[in-house]
Amino acid sequence: MQVLTTPAEVRAARGRWPVLGFVPTMGYLHAGHISLVERARAECGAVIASIFVNPTQFGPNEDLDRYPRDPEGDLARLAAAGADLVFLPTPEIIYPPGFSASIELGEVTRRLEGAVRPHHFAGVATVVTKLFNIVQPTRAYFGQKDAQQCVVIRKLVRDLDLPVEIVVGDTVREADGLALSSRNSYLTPDQRAEAPVLYRALSAARTAFAAGERDADALRRLVRTVLGEGLAPATDYVSVADPRTLEELTTLTDGALVSLAVRFGATRLIDNVLLTA
């Protein structure tokens, strides 16, 4: 596995493979990230991953400085998973002096996470565009756990005619249902014991839909009721939305996205499910 630190090195190495899968990450890798690397390996034959904690997608009071990092462990995990290349740039490489570009994608970035983190998706869209231009992947792999991010990136690719196929992998969960996330490491033992309430609430919505419930407000109330059974969480939002536009629904349709954001003290977790009858 080759570790690269500059765009020139990536472009020089890129030419060795006609089909290249790309897994962009912020590091502190878990089994969810590794599942994307393994899928990319199976579908593309060659894989590049990136590790970059992107400062422009963090707000001024967010956790950029304390975001968990383990570069040596990450490289070992990527090598074991079969990655061929790893792009490990510094912020100065991605954002050189004088950098001022920003990509705005409109209303889809202002809902849900965007309402709470107003500059987050401009940072995501800008860094992903830069990474796509540097890596020039055939396919790029993202996790369903970050559902709105996937919606935004698909819109980015569509609006800018970027020649990249976006592949979304299933959310990987702990045995008790908690979605894997680097931020789970922030949870205290008591908070970790409470955190599976997110998936219980989403599962209740999925069960109700499968049983015939089609009132979106009824599902929102159900999710909030189950979340209320937890001892400490504070709910930022519960959404039942169109999976392409993220507009809130009145009547449920197959494929609707149920998502939520919940705080356990200073730790904020997100999760979602897609509804299928």
C-alpha positions in Angstrom: 0.0 0.0 0.0 1.4 3.4 -1.1 0.8 6.5 1.1 0.6 9.7 -0.9 0.6 13.3 0.4 0.3 15.6 -2.6 -2.1 15.8 -5.6 0.9 15.3 -8.0 1.7 12.0 -6.3 -1.9 10.9 -6.5 -2.2 11.7 -10.2 1.1 9.9 -11.0 -0.2 6.8 -9.2 -3.7 7.0 -10.5 -2.8 6.1 -14.1 -1.9 2.5 -13.1 -5.6 1.5 -13.0 -8.4 2.0 -15.5 -11.1 1.5 -12.8 -10.4 3.0 -9.3 -12.7 3.0 -6.3 -12.4 5.9 -3.8 -13.3 5.9 -0.2 -13.0 9.4 1.3 -12.8 9.4 5.2 -11.9 11.7 8.1 -10.0 8.8 9.7 -10.4 7.0 13.0 -11.7 4.2 10.9 -14.2 1.6 12.0 -15.9 -1.4 10.4 -18.3 0.8 8.5 -15.4 2.5 6.6 -13.7 -0.9 6.1 -16.9 -2.3 4.6 -16.7 0.4 2.0 -13.1 -0.3 1.2 -13.8 -4.0 0.8 -16.8 -3.3 -1.5 -14.7 -0.9 -3.6 -12.0 -3.6 -3.8 -14.6 -6.2 -5.0 -16.2 -3.9 -7.5 -13.2 -1.9 -8.8 -10.2 -4.1 -8.4 -8.1 -1.1 -7.0 -8.9 1.2 -4.1 -7.7 4.6 -2.9 -8.8 5.9 0.5 -8.2 9.4 1.8 -7.8 10.5 5.4 -8.4 14.2 5.9 -10.2 15.9 8.8 -11.7 18.7 6.8 -11.7 22.0 8.8 -14.2 23.8 6.5 -17.1 21.4 7.5 -16.8 22.2 11.2 -18.5 25.2 12.8 -16.7 27.5 15.2 -18.0 25.7 18.3 -17.8 22.2 17.0 -15.2 19.4 17.7 -12.5 19.9 15.1 -9.7 20.1 17.6 -10.8 17.0 19.6 -12.1 15.0 16.6 -10.6 11.5 17.2 -7.4 10.7 15.2 -5.4 7.5 14.8 -3.4 7.7 11.6 -1.1 4.8 12.3 -4.0 2.5 13.2 -5.9 3.8 10.2 -3.1 2.9 7.8 -2.8 -0.6 9.3 -6.6 -1.1 8.9 -6.6 0.1 5.3 -3.6 -2.1 4.4 -5.4 -5.2 5.9 -8.5 -4.3 3.9 -6.6 -4.3 0.7 -6.3 -0.6 -0.1 -3.8 0.1 -2.8 -3.3 3.8 -2.2 -4.0 6.2 0.7 -4.1 10.0 0.2 -3.0 11.7 3.4 -2.8 15.4 2.8 -2.4 18.3 5.2 -4.8 21.2 5.4 -2.2 23.4 3.7 -2.2 21.0 0.7 -6.0 21.1 0.3 -6.4 24.8 1.2 -3.2 26.6 0.1 -2.7 30.3 0.9 -5.3 32.4 -0.9 -7.9 29.6 -1.2 -11.4 31.1 -1.2 -13.7 28.8 -3.3 -16.9 27.4 -1.9 -19.6 25.3 -3.4 -23.2 25.9 -2.5 -25.9 23.4 -3.5 -29.1 25.2 -2.3 -32.1 24.0 -0.3 -31.0 20.4 0.1 -28.1 21.6 2.3 -30.2 23.9 4.5 -32.5 21.2 5.9 -31.9 18.8 8.7 -28.1 18.9 9.5 -27.8 22.1 7.5 -30.3 23.9 9.7 -28.2 23.1 12.8 -24.8 23.3 11.0 -25.3 26.1 8.4 -21.9 26.0 6.8 -21.3 22.2 7.0 -22.3 21.1 3.6 -20.6 23.9 1.7 -17.4 22.5 3.4 -18.3 19.0 2.4 -19.2 19.8 -1.2 -16.0 21.9 -1.7 -13.6 19.3 -0.2 -15.3 16.4 -2.1 -15.0 18.3 -5.4 -11.3 18.9 -4.7 -10.8 15.2 -3.8 -12.7 14.0 -6.9 -10.6 16.3 -9.1 -7.4 15.1 -7.5 -8.2 11.3 -7.4 -10.3 11.1 -10.6 -12.1 7.9 -9.3 -14.4 5.7 -11.3 -16.6 5.2 -8.3 -16.8 6.8 -4.9 -18.1 5.1 -1.8 -20.1 6.6 1.1 -22.1 5.2 4.0 -25.9 5.4 4.3 -25.4 6.5 8.0 -24.6 10.0 6.7 -27.8 10.0 4.5 -28.0 13.7 3.9 -24.3 13.8 2.9 -25.1 11.2 0.3 -28.0 13.2 -1.0 -25.8 16.3 -1.2 -22.9 14.5 -3.0 -25.3 12.9 -5.5 -26.6 16.4 -6.3 -23.1 17.8 -6.5 -22.1 15.1 -9.1 -25.3 15.6 -11.0 -25.2 19.5 -11.0 -21.5 19.7 -12.0 -21.5 16.7 -14.4 -18.7 15.1 -12.5 -17.7 11.7 -14.1 -18.0 9.7 -10.8 -20.5 7.0 -9.9 -21.6 7.4 -6.3 -22.1 4.1 -4.4 -23.8 4.1 -1.0 -23.1 1.3 1.4 -25.4 0.0 4.1 -25.1 1.4 7.7 -22.9 -0.9 9.8 -24.1 -1.3 13.4 -23.1 -2.7 16.7 -24.9 -5.8 18.0 -27.3 -3.5 19.9 -28.2 -1.5 16.8 -26.0 1.6 17.4 -24.7 2.9 14.1 -20.9 2.9 14.0 -19.5 6.4 14.2 -16.1 7.9 15.1 -18.0 10.2 17.5 -19.3 7.2 19.5 -15.9 7.3 21.3 -17.1 10.5 23.0 -19.9 8.7 24.9 -19.6 8.0 28.5 -20.4 4.4 29.6 -23.9 5.5 30.7 -24.5 7.4 27.5 -23.3 4.4 25.4 -25.8 2.2 27.3 -28.6 4.7 26.3 -27.5 5.4 22.7 -29.3 2.3 21.1 -32.5 4.2 21.7 -31.9 5.9 18.3 -32.1 2.6 16.4 -35.1 1.4 18.5 -36.9 4.6 17.6 -36.1 4.2 13.9 -37.0 0.5 14.0 -40.4 1.3 15.5 -41.0 3.6 12.6 -40.0 1.0 10.1 -42.3 -1.6 11.8 -45.2 0.8 11.8 -44.8 1.6 8.1 -44.6 -2.2 7.2 -47.8 -2.6 9.2 -49.6 0.0 7.0 -49.0 3.3 8.7 -48.9 6.1 6.1 -49.3 9.2 8.2 -45.9 10.9 8.4 -46.8 12.9 11.5 -47.8 9.7 13.2 -44.4 8.3 12.5 -42.7 11.4 13.8 -44.7 11.2 17.0 -43.8 7.5 17.4 -40.1 8.2 17.0 -40.2 11.0 19.5 -42.1 8.8 21.9 -39.5 6.0 21.8 -36.7 8.5 22.1 -38.4 9.8 25.2 -37.9 6.5 26.8 -34.1 7.2 27.0 -32.9 8.8 30.1 -30.7 11.7 28.8 -30.9 12.3 25.1 -32.1 15.7 23.7 -33.6 15.6 20.2 -32.4 18.1 17.6 -34.8 16.8 14.9 -36.9 13.9 13.7 -37.5 13.9 10.0 -39.7 11.9 7.6 -38.7 13.1 4.2 -38.4 12.5 0.5 -35.0 10.6 0.0 -34.0 12.8 -2.9 -35.0 16.3 -1.9 -35.3 15.9 1.9 -38.6 17.7 1.8 -40.8 16.7 4.7 -43.6 14.3 3.8 -47.3 14.4 4.8 -48.1 11.0 3.4 -45.5 8.2 3.5 -44.2 6.6 0.3 -42.0 3.6 -0.2 -38.3 4.6 0.2 -39.0 7.6 2.6 -36.1 8.6 4.7 -36.6 8.6 8.5 -33.7 10.4 10.2 -32.9 12.0 13.5 -30.2 13.8 15.4 -29.9 13.3 19.2 -27.5 14.8 21.8 -26.1 12.9 24.7 -24.5 15.7 26.7 -22.0 17.3 24.3 -22.0 14.3 21.9 -24.4 14.5 18.9 -25.3 11.4 17.0 -27.3 10.9 13.8 -28.9 7.9 12.3 -31.6 7.0 9.7 -33.5 4.2 8.0 -35.2 4.0 4.6 -38.8 2.7 4.8 -39.8 -0.3 2.7 -43.2 -2.0 2.9 
